[in-house]
């Protein structure tokens, strides 16, 4: 995160007088930050960079109505704010809503609708492209540039970086998100299905997941093997083309229901058996519910928007329920 903190500081100076999104401090998520990265992999650090609207703009989340796309998906509608006195609309010559062209000529800056949006919606691909260009143009200002070599890898909905030197290498995958209210739930640039449109931002629970694992770490015995279970199964099942997220979902569900006192090293084999049995049952039923959506038993420190807490949880095995061939293949792989 030190790398991303340095980037954020530099970006803040570069973007200070522009109408581009304001980049907040990156939030680490995923296996590298939860402690269960498979050992044979090159470490990938995944981070989410929250975006907030620049001055004179507002973000509004609109639920995507296409039922064919799995999960919960949103669009980020961008609106220009009125900065005029309430009784005199249009009186302020620097009001973006009423004097869009005049503001552009005076500031020499395009507003967000003219740069990173398609129609009035924030565009994931344009945002990723813009961020990658920022990284490329500012890299030499960072202290890390003196000891690491940076390569930007191809990506359409994120910014993928590979850093290397004589001692080793690691990758960073940067996603972008808009927070839902003051909660731990974001809409993000991570694709939620097969090639979503560039204005669709799937809901992500990645930040809530990190907080959940930190909560668990404070509750379980010191010799708890829940992370070892995840690490082992992630390494084995990834080679069988299984979704690691389905295993992670099952582990989170068990951690939330099985007494924490039972998660000690002596029960490692029993825990593995429980996880695999839950996976088998879920595959047979073609049904595995999202852990966060509709969950009324989460730790209080994890903030969910009211509609997420009350919603019907999406089925993570939706594709298996729709595609008999895919279901047969999954059962054979198991």
C-alpha positions as CSV (number, residue, x, y, z in Angstrom):
1,X,0.0,0.0,0.0
2,X,3.0,2.3,0.4
3,X,3.3,2.3,-3.4
4,X,-0.3,3.3,-3.9
5,X,-0.1,5.9,-1.1
6,X,2.8,7.5,-3.0
7,X,0.8,7.4,-6.3
8,X,-2.3,8.9,-4.6
9,X,-0.2,11.8,-3.2
10,X,1.3,12.6,-6.6
11,X,-2.0,12.2,-8.3
12,X,-3.5,14.7,-5.8
13,X,-1.1,17.4,-6.9
14,X,-1.5,16.6,-10.6
15,X,-5.3,16.6,-10.5
16,X,-5.8,19.4,-8.0
17,X,-7.3,21.9,-10.5
18,X,-9.1,19.5,-12.8
19,X,-12.5,18.0,-13.1
20,X,-11.4,14.4,-13.0
21,X,-12.5,12.1,-10.2
22,X,-10.8,12.5,-6.8
23,X,-8.8,9.4,-6.0
24,X,-9.0,8.3,-2.4
25,X,-6.5,6.2,-0.5
26,X,-6.3,2.7,-2.0
27,X,-7.8,-0.2,0.0
28,X,-6.1,-3.6,-0.1
29,X,-8.3,-6.6,-0.6
30,X,-8.1,-10.3,-1.6
31,X,-5.9,-13.2,-0.6
32,X,-2.6,-11.2,-0.2
33,X,-4.3,-8.9,2.4
34,X,-6.3,-11.7,4.0
35,X,-3.3,-14.0,4.5
36,X,-4.0,-17.0,2.3
37,X,-2.2,-16.5,-1.0
38,X,-1.2,-19.8,-2.6
39,X,2.6,-20.1,-2.1
40,X,3.5,-21.1,-5.6
41,X,1.9,-18.0,-7.2
42,X,3.6,-14.8,-8.0
43,X,2.0,-12.5,-5.4
44,X,-0.7,-10.3,-6.7
45,X,-1.7,-7.3,-4.6
46,X,-5.3,-6.3,-5.4
47,X,-6.3,-2.8,-4.4
48,X,-9.5,-0.8,-4.8
49,X,-9.2,3.0,-5.4
50,X,-12.4,4.8,-4.3
51,X,-13.5,7.5,-6.6
52,X,-15.4,10.6,-5.4
53,X,-16.8,13.3,-7.6
54,X,-14.7,16.4,-8.4
55,X,-16.0,19.9,-7.5
56,X,-19.1,20.8,-9.3
57,X,-20.1,17.2,-9.9
58,X,-22.2,14.5,-8.1
59,X,-22.4,10.7,-8.5
60,X,-25.7,8.9,-8.4
61,X,-25.9,5.1,-8.4
62,X,-28.6,3.5,-10.5
63,X,-29.4,-0.2,-10.4
64,X,-28.9,-1.9,-13.7
65,X,-32.2,-3.5,-14.8
66,X,-30.8,-6.2,-17.1
67,X,-31.8,-9.5,-15.4
68,X,-29.5,-11.5,-17.7
69,X,-26.4,-10.3,-15.9
70,X,-25.6,-12.2,-12.7
71,X,-25.3,-10.4,-9.4
72,X,-26.2,-6.9,-8.5
73,X,-25.0,-4.3,-11.1
74,X,-25.1,-0.5,-11.2
75,X,-24.4,2.5,-13.4
76,X,-22.8,5.7,-12.0
77,X,-24.7,8.7,-13.3
78,X,-22.7,11.9,-13.3
79,X,-24.5,15.2,-12.9
80,X,-23.2,18.8,-12.9
81,X,-24.1,20.8,-9.8
82,X,-25.6,24.2,-9.7
83,X,-23.6,26.7,-7.6
84,X,-25.9,29.7,-8.2
85,X,-27.8,31.5,-5.4
86,X,-31.1,29.6,-4.9
87,X,-33.1,32.6,-6.0
88,X,-31.0,33.4,-9.0
89,X,-30.4,30.3,-11.2
90,X,-27.6,31.1,-13.7
91,X,-26.3,34.1,-11.8
92,X,-23.0,32.5,-11.0
93,X,-20.8,32.6,-14.2
94,X,-18.7,29.7,-12.9
95,X,-21.7,27.4,-12.4
96,X,-20.9,24.2,-14.3
97,X,-24.6,23.3,-14.8
98,X,-25.7,26.7,-16.3
99,X,-22.4,27.9,-17.9
100,X,-20.6,24.7,-19.0
101,X,-18.8,26.2,-22.0
102,X,-17.9,29.4,-20.2
103,X,-16.3,27.4,-17.3
104,X,-14.4,25.3,-19.8
105,X,-12.9,28.3,-21.5
106,X,-12.0,30.0,-18.3
107,X,-10.5,27.0,-16.6
108,X,-9.1,25.3,-19.7
109,X,-10.5,22.1,-18.2
110,X,-13.2,19.8,-19.6
111,X,-15.8,18.6,-17.1
112,X,-16.2,14.9,-16.2
113,X,-19.1,14.4,-18.6
114,X,-16.8,15.3,-21.5
115,X,-13.9,13.1,-20.5
116,X,-14.6,9.8,-18.7
117,X,-18.3,9.4,-19.4
118,X,-20.4,7.7,-22.0
119,X,-23.6,9.7,-22.3
120,X,-24.1,10.7,-18.6
121,X,-22.6,7.5,-17.1
122,X,-19.0,7.0,-15.8
123,X,-17.3,4.7,-18.2
124,X,-15.1,1.9,-16.7
125,X,-12.8,1.5,-19.6
126,X,-12.2,5.2,-20.1
127,X,-11.5,5.5,-16.3
128,X,-9.0,2.6,-16.5
129,X,-7.3,4.1,-19.5
130,X,-7.1,7.5,-17.8
131,X,-5.6,6.0,-14.6
132,X,-3.0,3.9,-16.5
133,X,-1.9,7.1,-18.4
134,X,-1.6,8.8,-15.0
135,X,0.6,6.0,-13.6
136,X,2.8,6.0,-16.7
137,X,3.3,9.8,-16.6
138,X,4.0,10.1,-12.9
139,X,6.1,6.9,-12.2
140,X,9.4,8.7,-12.2
141,X,8.3,11.0,-9.4
142,X,7.9,8.0,-7.0
143,X,10.9,6.9,-4.8
144,X,10.1,3.3,-5.9
145,X,11.1,4.1,-9.4
146,X,14.8,4.2,-8.3
147,X,14.8,0.5,-7.3
148,X,12.0,-1.1,-9.3
149,X,11.2,-1.5,-12.9
150,X,7.5,-0.9,-13.8
151,X,5.6,-2.5,-16.6
152,X,1.9,-1.8,-17.4
153,X,0.1,-5.0,-18.4
154,X,-2.9,-5.1,-20.8
155,X,-6.3,-4.6,-19.1
156,X,-9.6,-3.0,-20.1
157,X,-11.3,-2.6,-16.7
158,X,-8.4,-2.2,-14.3
159,X,-4.8,-1.1,-14.2
160,X,-2.4,-4.0,-13.9
161,X,1.2,-3.3,-12.9
162,X,4.2,-5.6,-12.7
163,X,7.2,-4.4,-10.6
164,X,10.5,-6.2,-10.7
165,X,14.1,-5.9,-9.7
166,X,17.0,-8.3,-9.2
167,X,15.5,-9.7,-6.0
168,X,12.1,-10.6,-7.4
169,X,8.8,-9.4,-8.7
170,X,5.2,-8.8,-7.8
171,X,2.0,-7.6,-9.5
172,X,-0.6,-5.0,-8.5
173,X,-4.1,-5.0,-9.9
174,X,-5.9,-1.7,-9.4
175,X,-9.6,-1.6,-9.5
176,X,-11.8,1.5,-9.1
177,X,-15.0,1.8,-7.0
178,X,-17.7,4.2,-5.8
179,X,-18.8,3.7,-2.2
180,X,-22.4,3.1,-1.5
181,X,-23.1,5.8,1.2
182,X,-20.9,5.3,4.2
183,X,-21.0,1.5,4.0
184,X,-18.3,-1.1,3.2
185,X,-20.0,-2.0,-0.1
186,X,-18.8,-0.5,-3.4
187,X,-19.7,-0.7,-7.1
188,X,-16.5,-1.5,-8.9
189,X,-14.7,-1.9,-12.2
190,X,-14.3,-5.6,-11.6
191,X,-16.3,-7.5,-14.3
192,X,-19.1,-9.3,-12.7
193,X,-19.9,-11.5,-15.7
194,X,-18.9,-12.1,-19.3
195,X,-17.9,-8.7,-20.9
196,X,-20.3,-6.3,-19.2
197,X,-20.9,-3.0,-20.9
198,X,-18.4,-0.3,-20.1
199,X,-20.9,1.7,-18.1
200,X,-21.9,-1.2,-15.8
201,X,-20.2,-1.3,-12.4
202,X,-20.9,-4.6,-10.5
203,X,-21.4,-4.5,-6.8
204,X,-18.3,-5.7,-4.9
205,X,-18.0,-7.0,-1.3
206,X,-14.2,-7.1,-1.4
207,X,-13.7,-4.4,1.3
208,X,-16.3,-6.0,3.6
209,X,-14.5,-9.4,3.1
210,X,-11.2,-8.0,4.3
211,X,-13.0,-6.5,7.4
212,X,-14.7,-9.9,8.0
213,X,-11.4,-11.8,8.0
214,X,-9.8,-9.2,10.3
215,X,-12.8,-9.6,12.7
216,X,-12.4,-13.4,12.6
217,X,-8.7,-13.2,13.3
218,X,-9.5,-11.5,16.6
219,X,-12.0,-14.2,17.5
220,X,-10.4,-17.6,16.5
221,X,-7.8,-19.5,18.5
222,X,-4.2,-18.5,17.8
223,X,-3.5,-21.8,16.0
224,X,-6.6,-21.5,13.8
225,X,-6.2,-23.2,10.4
226,X,-9.0,-21.5,8.5
227,X,-6.5,-19.5,6.4
228,X,-4.4,-22.7,5.8
229,X,-7.6,-24.4,4.5
230,X,-8.2,-21.6,2.1
231,X,-4.6,-21.5,0.9
232,X,-4.5,-25.3,0.3
233,X,-7.9,-25.4,-1.5
234,X,-7.1,-22.3,-3.6
235,X,-4.0,-24.0,-4.9
236,X,-5.7,-27.4,-5.6
237,X,-9.0,-26.3,-7.0
238,X,-7.6,-23.5,-9.1
239,X,-6.0,-26.2,-11.2
240,X,-9.4,-27.8,-11.7
241,X,-10.9,-24.6,-13.0
242,X,-13.0,-24.1,-9.9
243,X,-14.0,-20.6,-8.8
244,X,-11.8,-19.8,-5.7
245,X,-14.5,-17.3,-4.7
246,X,-17.0,-20.2,-4.2
247,X,-14.6,-21.8,-1.7
248,X,-14.0,-18.5,0.0
249,X,-17.8,-18.0,0.3
250,X,-18.2,-21.4,1.9
251,X,-15.4,-20.8,4.4
252,X,-16.9,-17.4,5.3
253,X,-20.3,-19.0,5.9
254,X,-18.8,-21.7,8.1
255,X,-16.7,-19.1,10.0
256,X,-19.9,-17.2,10.7
257,X,-21.9,-20.3,11.9
258,X,-19.5,-22.8,13.4
259,X,-18.3,-21.8,16.9
260,X,-14.8,-20.1,16.6
261,X,-13.4,-22.4,19.3
262,X,-13.6,-25.3,16.8
263,X,-11.2,-23.6,14.3
264,X,-8.0,-24.9,15.7
265,X,-5.2,-26.8,14.0
266,X,-6.1,-30.2,15.5
267,X,-9.4,-30.1,13.5
268,X,-7.7,-29.2,10.2
269,X,-8.7,-32.4,8.4
270,X,-12.3,-32.1,9.7
271,X,-12.5,-28.5,8.5
272,X,-11.3,-29.4,5.1
273,X,-13.9,-32.2,4.9
274,X,-16.7,-29.8,6.0
275,X,-15.7,-27.3,3.3
276,X,-15.5,-29.9,0.5
277,X,-18.8,-31.4,1.6
278,X,-20.5,-28.0,1.5
279,X,-19.0,-27.5,-1.9
280,X,-20.4,-30.8,-3.1
281,X,-23.9,-30.1,-1.8
282,X,-23.9,-26.6,-3.4
283,X,-22.8,-28.1,-6.7
284,X,-25.5,-30.7,-6.6
285,X,-28.1,-28.1,-5.8
286,X,-26.6,-25.6,-8.3
287,X,-27.1,-23.1,-5.6
288,X,-24.6,-21.1,-3.5
289,X,-25.8,-17.8,-2.0
290,X,-23.7,-14.7,-1.8
291,X,-22.4,-14.3,1.8
292,X,-23.1,-10.6,2.4
293,X,-26.3,-9.9,0.5
294,X,-29.3,-10.5,2.8
295,X,-27.1,-11.6,5.7
296,X,-28.5,-10.5,9.0
297,X,-25.8,-12.1,11.1
298,X,-22.7,-10.1,10.2
299,X,-20.4,-8.4,12.7
300,X,-21.6,-4.9,13.6
301,X,-18.4,-3.4,12.3
302,X,-19.2,-4.3,8.7
303,X,-21.5,-1.7,7.3
304,X,-24.1,-2.8,4.7
305,X,-26.5,-0.4,3.0
306,X,-30.1,-1.2,4.0
307,X,-31.1,-2.5,0.5
308,X,-28.1,-4.9,0.5
309,X,-29.1,-6.2,4.0
310,X,-32.7,-6.7,3.0
311,X,-32.1,-8.0,-0.6
312,X,-32.4,-11.6,-1.9
313,X,-28.9,-13.0,-2.1
314,X,-27.7,-13.8,-5.6
315,X,-26.9,-17.4,-6.6
316,X,-23.2,-17.6,-7.3
317,X,-23.9,-20.9,-9.2
318,X,-26.4,-19.2,-11.4
319,X,-24.5,-20.2,-14.6
320,X,-24.6,-23.9,-13.5
321,X,-28.3,-23.7,-13.0
322,X,-28.7,-22.3,-16.5
323,X,-26.2,-24.5,-18.3
324,X,-26.4,-28.3,-17.9
325,X,-23.1,-28.9,-19.6
326,X,-21.3,-26.5,-17.3
327,X,-22.9,-28.2,-14.3
328,X,-21.8,-31.7,-15.5
329,X,-18.3,-30.4,-16.0
330,X,-18.2,-28.9,-12.5
331,X,-19.4,-32.1,-11.0
332,X,-16.8,-34.1,-12.9
333,X,-14.0,-31.7,-11.8
334,X,-15.1,-32.1,-8.2
